[in-house]
Amino acid sequence: MKWKWYFQFSSIVLVVALTWSVLVWLPDGSESQEAPQLYQGVPFDANLLALDRRALDEAYHAQLLLLFSIWLKQQAVDPRQITSGLQLARRAYNQAAGQIARREKQMHDEEQSRQEGR
């Protein structure tokens, strides 16, 4: 009888501990909503920004090649894997492309204000 109480108590403690660890270690929704700031603290450079855009396009293309290659090797059985991979790749591409576009606009605006100041 004493052992039954001990196992019930241990089970409750284990469930509480596991629940707590999941809540602590899983990221909350606020972190996933915010894109990493790629250009924070990086000085403006038009030439390098053009290379950034080119590298992003090439990296995205390489990722798609990899995704489709793996999917085809698995004989295209389960579309959930490639769908998930495509969603992740596109989300990352759009985040980076948006930051590059903002950076290009900032550079354009600064150049325009310098020309107006002359």
C-alpha positions as CSV (number, residue, x, y, z in Angstrom):
1,M,0.0,0.0,0.0
2,K,2.9,2.4,0.8
3,W,4.5,1.6,-2.5
4,K,1.3,2.5,-4.5
5,W,1.3,6.0,-2.9
6,Y,5.0,6.4,-3.7
7,F,4.5,5.5,-7.4
8,Q,1.5,7.8,-7.7
9,F,3.4,10.7,-6.1
10,S,6.5,10.0,-8.3
11,S,4.3,10.0,-11.4
12,I,2.8,13.3,-10.5
13,V,6.2,14.8,-9.8
14,L,7.5,13.4,-13.1
15,V,4.6,14.9,-15.1
16,V,5.0,18.3,-13.5
17,A,8.8,18.2,-14.1
18,L,8.4,17.3,-17.7
19,T,5.7,19.9,-18.3
20,W,7.9,22.5,-16.7
21,S,10.9,21.6,-18.8
22,V,8.8,21.7,-22.0
23,L,7.5,25.1,-21.1
24,V,10.9,26.4,-20.2
25,W,12.9,25.0,-23.2
26,L,10.4,25.5,-26.0
27,P,10.6,28.9,-27.6
28,D,7.5,31.1,-27.2
29,G,5.7,32.5,-30.3
30,S,7.2,35.9,-29.9
31,E,10.7,34.7,-30.8
32,S,9.6,32.9,-33.9
33,Q,7.7,36.0,-35.1
34,E,10.8,38.3,-35.1
35,A,13.3,37.9,-37.9
36,P,17.0,38.1,-37.1
37,Q,18.5,41.5,-37.8
38,L,21.1,40.6,-40.4
39,Y,22.6,44.1,-40.9
40,Q,22.7,45.4,-37.3
41,G,26.0,47.0,-36.8
42,V,27.2,46.4,-40.4
43,P,28.3,49.5,-42.3
44,F,26.7,50.3,-45.7
45,D,28.4,49.0,-48.8
46,A,26.5,49.0,-52.1
47,N,28.9,46.5,-53.7
48,L,28.7,44.0,-50.8
49,L,24.9,44.4,-50.6
50,A,24.6,43.4,-54.3
51,L,26.7,40.3,-53.5
52,D,24.5,39.6,-50.5
53,R,21.4,39.5,-52.8
54,R,23.2,37.3,-55.3
55,A,24.4,34.9,-52.5
56,L,20.9,34.8,-51.1
57,D,19.4,33.8,-54.5
58,E,22.1,31.2,-55.0
59,A,21.7,29.8,-51.5
60,Y,18.0,29.5,-52.0
61,H,18.5,27.7,-55.3
62,A,21.0,25.3,-53.7
63,Q,18.5,24.6,-50.9
64,L,15.7,23.8,-53.4
65,L,18.1,21.5,-55.3
66,L,18.8,19.7,-52.0
67,L,15.1,19.4,-51.0
68,F,14.0,18.1,-54.4
69,S,17.0,15.7,-54.6
70,I,16.2,14.2,-51.2
71,W,12.5,14.0,-52.0
72,L,13.1,12.3,-55.3
73,K,15.5,9.8,-53.7
74,Q,12.8,8.9,-51.3
75,Q,10.6,8.3,-54.4
76,A,8.3,11.2,-53.6
77,V,6.2,9.2,-51.1
78,D,5.4,11.8,-48.5
79,P,4.9,15.4,-49.7
80,R,4.8,16.7,-46.1
81,Q,8.6,16.7,-45.8
82,I,9.2,18.7,-49.0
83,T,6.3,21.0,-48.2
84,S,7.8,21.8,-44.8
85,G,11.2,22.3,-46.3
86,L,9.9,24.6,-48.9
87,Q,8.0,26.7,-46.4
88,L,11.1,27.0,-44.2
89,A,13.3,28.0,-47.1
90,R,10.8,30.5,-48.4
91,R,10.3,32.1,-45.0
92,A,14.0,32.5,-44.5
93,Y,14.5,33.8,-48.1
94,N,11.7,36.4,-47.6
95,Q,13.1,37.5,-44.3
96,A,16.6,38.0,-45.7
97,A,15.3,39.5,-49.0
98,G,13.2,42.0,-47.0
99,Q,16.1,43.1,-45.0
100,I,18.3,43.5,-48.1
101,A,15.5,45.6,-49.7
102,R,15.2,47.8,-46.6
103,R,19.0,48.2,-46.6
104,E,19.0,49.1,-50.3
105,K,16.3,51.7,-49.6
106,Q,18.2,53.2,-46.7
107,M,21.3,53.5,-48.9
108,H,19.2,55.1,-51.7
109,D,17.6,57.5,-49.3
110,E,21.0,58.5,-47.8
111,E,22.4,59.1,-51.3
112,Q,19.4,61.1,-52.3
113,S,19.7,63.3,-49.2
114,R,23.4,63.9,-49.9
115,Q,22.7,65.0,-53.4
116,E,19.9,67.3,-52.3
117,G,22.3,68.8,-49.7
118,R,24.8,69.9,-52.4
